[in-house]
């Protein structure tokens, strides 16, 4: 009994000899080799300018969207943050999900707790306090921040970075004002310098 009877009958295509494809004519290169090299060099130079421009814009965006501080390693805030990070590391087990989630949640929550535990700091950050009083678990910090980390750097200070969600930026800016007013941290609001690749690409422009 034939199968697949639901397929409609179709006529077999007539066998035909495939037509020969004509080989495309290879045109001779226009201009001399020297001209082609000059044109290619110009195109590469334009590409380098585009890459450098995009890199600059990205570094400016990073500086605008991320709050960055340098803390004295012996300051109250630095010790508070690093103690929470050490506790987070101790809970980590290789090959297993961390019980407290990503490290950024611990850093963000630790900084928020430091702010809210002080009546004076809380009073200075009303929008921040209102938003974070509603957070009931460390995982809910994902509604406040995209990125957060605290780590020692070469000069011994602690580098602290917080990138809040756009709708939370004003709230976190209150924290930035508190730290600056109390001279608790050095605020870094300038774009980072270009990396070695971009510097090498733009080296010729500065000569």
C-alpha positions as CSV (number, residue, x, y, z in Angstrom):
1,X,0.0,0.0,0.0
2,X,1.6,3.3,-1.0
3,X,2.3,5.8,1.7
4,X,2.1,9.6,1.9
5,X,-1.0,9.5,-0.3
6,X,-1.9,13.0,0.9
7,X,0.9,14.5,-1.2
8,X,-0.4,15.8,-4.6
9,X,1.0,14.2,-7.7
10,X,3.5,16.3,-9.6
11,X,5.2,15.9,-12.9
12,X,8.9,15.0,-12.9
13,X,11.0,17.8,-14.4
14,X,12.4,17.1,-17.8
15,X,16.0,16.3,-17.8
16,X,18.0,18.9,-19.4
17,X,21.7,19.5,-19.8
18,X,22.8,22.3,-17.6
19,X,23.9,25.3,-19.5
20,X,27.6,26.3,-19.3
21,X,28.2,29.2,-17.2
22,X,30.4,31.8,-18.8
23,X,33.4,32.7,-16.7
24,X,33.3,36.3,-15.6
25,X,35.9,38.4,-17.1
26,X,38.4,39.5,-14.6
27,X,39.0,43.2,-15.1
28,X,42.4,44.6,-14.9
29,X,43.1,46.6,-11.7
30,X,42.4,50.3,-12.2
31,X,45.3,52.6,-11.6
32,X,48.8,51.7,-10.4
33,X,49.6,49.6,-7.4
34,X,50.8,52.8,-5.6
35,X,47.4,54.4,-6.1
36,X,45.6,51.3,-4.7
37,X,47.9,51.4,-1.7
38,X,47.1,55.1,-1.1
39,X,43.4,54.5,-1.4
40,X,43.5,51.6,1.0
41,X,45.6,53.6,3.5
42,X,43.1,56.4,3.3
43,X,40.2,54.0,4.0
44,X,42.1,52.5,7.0
45,X,42.7,55.9,8.4
46,X,39.0,56.8,8.1
47,X,38.2,53.5,9.9
48,X,40.6,54.4,12.7
49,X,38.9,57.8,13.1
50,X,35.5,56.1,13.4
51,X,36.7,53.6,15.9
52,X,38.4,56.3,18.0
53,X,35.2,58.4,17.9
54,X,33.0,55.5,19.0
55,X,35.5,54.6,21.8
56,X,35.4,58.2,23.1
57,X,31.6,58.2,23.1
58,X,31.4,54.9,24.9
59,X,33.8,56.1,27.6
60,X,31.8,59.3,28.0
61,X,28.6,57.2,28.4
62,X,30.3,55.0,30.9
63,X,31.4,58.0,33.0
64,X,27.9,59.5,32.9
65,X,26.0,56.3,33.8
66,X,28.4,54.9,36.5
67,X,29.1,56.5,39.9
68,X,32.7,56.0,40.8
69,X,34.5,56.7,44.1
70,X,37.9,56.1,45.6
71,X,37.8,55.3,49.3
72,X,40.5,55.2,51.9
73,X,41.0,51.6,52.8
74,X,40.8,52.5,56.5
75,X,37.6,54.4,56.3
76,X,34.4,53.2,57.9
77,X,32.7,52.7,54.6
78,X,35.6,50.8,53.0
79,X,35.8,48.4,55.9
80,X,32.1,47.9,55.8
81,X,32.0,47.1,52.1
82,X,35.0,44.8,52.2
83,X,33.7,42.9,55.2
84,X,30.5,42.2,53.2
85,X,32.5,41.1,50.2
86,X,34.7,38.8,52.3
87,X,31.5,37.2,53.7
88,X,30.2,36.8,50.2
89,X,33.4,35.1,49.1
90,X,33.3,32.7,52.0
91,X,29.8,31.5,51.0
92,X,30.9,30.8,47.4
93,X,31.2,27.1,46.4
94,X,32.9,26.1,43.2
95,X,30.5,24.9,40.5
96,X,27.5,26.0,42.6
97,X,25.2,29.0,42.3
98,X,25.9,31.5,45.0
99,X,23.2,31.6,47.7
100,X,23.2,35.4,47.7
101,X,23.3,35.8,43.9
102,X,25.8,38.0,42.1
103,X,28.4,40.0,44.0
104,X,27.0,43.3,42.7
105,X,23.8,42.7,44.8
106,X,25.9,42.4,48.0
107,X,28.0,45.5,47.2
108,X,24.8,47.5,46.4
109,X,23.0,46.3,49.4
110,X,25.9,46.9,51.7
111,X,26.2,50.5,50.6
112,X,22.5,51.0,50.8
113,X,22.5,49.7,54.4
114,X,25.4,51.9,55.3
115,X,23.4,54.9,54.1
116,X,20.0,53.9,55.7
117,X,21.4,52.9,59.1
118,X,22.4,56.5,59.8
119,X,19.6,58.9,60.6
120,X,21.6,61.8,59.2
121,X,22.4,60.0,55.9
122,X,18.9,58.7,55.6
123,X,17.5,62.2,56.0
124,X,19.8,63.5,53.3
125,X,18.7,60.8,50.9
126,X,14.9,60.8,51.0
127,X,14.4,59.5,47.5
128,X,17.0,56.8,48.0
129,X,15.5,55.8,51.3
130,X,12.0,55.6,49.9
131,X,13.1,53.3,47.1
132,X,15.3,51.0,49.1
133,X,13.0,50.7,52.2
134,X,10.8,48.7,49.8
135,X,13.5,46.1,49.1
136,X,13.0,43.0,51.2
137,X,15.7,40.6,49.8
138,X,19.2,40.9,48.4
139,X,18.0,39.6,45.0
140,X,15.6,42.6,44.8
141,X,18.7,44.9,44.5
142,X,18.5,44.0,40.8
143,X,15.7,46.6,40.6
144,X,18.2,49.3,41.7
145,X,21.5,48.6,40.1
146,X,23.0,47.1,37.0
147,X,26.6,47.0,38.2
148,X,28.4,47.3,41.5
149,X,31.8,46.3,42.7
150,X,34.3,47.3,45.4
151,X,38.0,46.2,45.1
152,X,41.4,47.3,46.2
153,X,43.6,49.1,43.6
154,X,47.4,49.5,43.4
155,X,47.6,52.6,45.5
156,X,45.9,50.8,48.4
157,X,42.5,52.6,48.1
158,X,39.2,50.9,47.4
159,X,37.6,51.5,44.0
160,X,33.8,51.6,44.3
161,X,31.6,51.6,41.2
162,X,27.8,51.7,41.1
163,X,25.8,51.8,37.9
164,X,22.1,52.3,38.8
165,X,19.2,51.7,36.5
166,X,18.2,54.9,34.7
167,X,15.1,55.4,36.8
168,X,17.2,55.1,40.0
169,X,19.9,57.5,39.0
170,X,18.5,60.5,40.9
171,X,18.2,58.4,44.1
172,X,21.8,57.2,43.9
173,X,22.9,60.7,43.1
174,X,21.8,61.6,46.6
175,X,24.2,59.1,48.0
176,X,27.0,60.6,45.9
177,X,26.2,64.0,47.3
178,X,26.4,62.7,50.9
179,X,29.8,61.1,50.3
180,X,31.1,64.2,48.7
181,X,29.8,66.6,51.4
182,X,31.3,64.5,54.2
183,X,34.6,64.1,52.3
184,X,34.3,60.4,52.7
185,X,35.3,59.5,49.2
186,X,37.0,61.0,46.1
187,X,34.4,61.2,43.3
188,X,35.7,60.3,39.8
189,X,33.4,61.7,37.2
190,X,35.8,62.0,34.2
191,X,35.8,59.5,31.4
192,X,38.5,56.9,31.6
193,X,41.5,57.4,29.3
194,X,41.7,55.5,26.0
195,X,43.0,52.0,26.0
196,X,46.3,51.0,24.4
197,X,44.7,49.8,21.1
198,X,42.9,53.2,20.6
199,X,46.0,55.1,21.6
200,X,48.1,53.2,19.0
201,X,45.4,53.8,16.3
202,X,45.4,57.6,17.0
203,X,49.1,58.0,17.6
204,X,49.7,59.3,14.2
205,X,47.1,62.1,14.6
206,X,49.1,63.6,17.5
207,X,52.4,63.8,15.7
